[in-house]
Amino acid sequence: MTKWGLTIMIATGGTGGHIYPALTLAHQFKKDGNKVIIVGTGNDIEKKIFAKEEFEVRYFKSELQNYPIYKKLFLLFRVNEDLEEFIRDTKPDLILGMGGYASAQVCVSSDRESCVIIHEQNAIAGRVNRLLLFLKARAAIEGLPGAFNWFEKLYMYFFGSHAYYGNPVREKIAHDAWMHRKSNGRYLDSKAKNYPKELRILVMGGSQGARSINRIVPEALAKANEKIDIQVLHVTGEDDYEHVKDLYARSDIDAKIKRYYPEIENAYASSDLFIGRSGAMTVTELSALGLPSILIPYPYAMDNHQLFNARFLEMKGGAIIINNEDLTKELLAEKVIILGRDPKNLSKMSESANETSFRFSSELIAKYCYQTIFFEKALRSYGFWYSWFYPFLRVKERIEHAKKHSNIDKL
């Protein structure tokens, strides 16, 4: 294994959707022999998650909190002197921004010697990453395809680079849960002759739960249980736990209700169908495991990105989308019954959803980051002309790369 010996700063925070992929990459970078520093804002969820890790973590209170969007974009240009001094003293080879306002000021405060790369988890890039793309980033990575539009990709063709490598999936999910699903063989083979009698369903609304899901899904599954055999694991979040528990108690459905389920890889591994929101990491994990799903996008997500996330799986044939405003117990029960009575279709959905490359995204992203870092270091050897001729040097590099990986010279 190559020991790179780089100093890598990962800027993340805010929600689990930004934090967990950052941690997965942090473990990959550390495994490759690099020094990893995580920079966050110090909110409760960050401290709770990072307390279990052994990385160096520094907190800088975000000056962008509790402001409307237009003010956040304006304040983004205000330099945090403490953060700027910390970056100057640390001299990171790479600053990896994982999206959201929590990472924005870290990327903006970077100096010329640090290579800035941004990672966008969703199928529609957030406002901060779109802005950083033009201001600071030398490379942009898509977690789901189509996050950046044609103009942004064209810009990065000349002034940086762009790649689609997926969202980094935790090893316990990418390896352990996948091997468990593969070994038990439940609904993974559309050519199988024997299928399980019961349908195991995982219901989850995300790290904060989801009220509409928690209120409607138990009644829908109780209705579906009259036609097919169902087993349910429902992760409610804190607020709705008692209410959901009471709803299941009124039916004879075999259900386990949990406020939280830290070992989510075990839940994924033993499930046949997922019902829940369509956050970027949820969609990626479902795809990495080939787990069929009924997705109910959060209707108030910025730029409706959860709908676009869900469409990634729907277009592959691995998911059914029900819009939040259309969600009723009758409609959901009907969808579940159809899937439960047609195991071959459920197996085909599993095959369609499966995206093997997602299980190796961490390694691919790390390799891409190393290539970008050393390419940037090489370009800086041009000194003063580095900035002026950057677009031409980028195109020249791409032409040389294309020749190296084609048979054009052999014709």
Buried (B, 14 or more C-beta within 10 A) or exposed (E): EEEBEBBBBBBBBBBBBBBBBBBBBBBBBBBBEBBBBBBBBBBEBBEEBBEEEEBEBBBBEBBBEEBEEEEBBEBBEEEBEEBBEBBEEBEBBBBBBBBBBBBBBBBBBBEEEBBBBBBBBBBBBBBBBBBBBEEBBBBBBBBBEBBBEEEBBEBBBEBBBBBBBBBBBBBBBBBBBBEBBEEEEBBBEBEEEEBBEEBBBBBBBBBBBBBBBBBBBBBBBBBBBEBBBBBBBBBBBEEBBEEBBEBBEEBEBBBEBBBEBEEBBBBBBBBBBBBBBBBBBBBBBBBBBBBBBBBBBBEEBEEEBBBBBBBBBBEBBBBBBBEBEEBEBEEBBBBBBBBBEEBEBBBBBBBBBBBEEBBBBBBBBBEBBBEBBBBBEEBEEEEEEBEEEBBEBBEEBEEEEEEEEEEEEEE
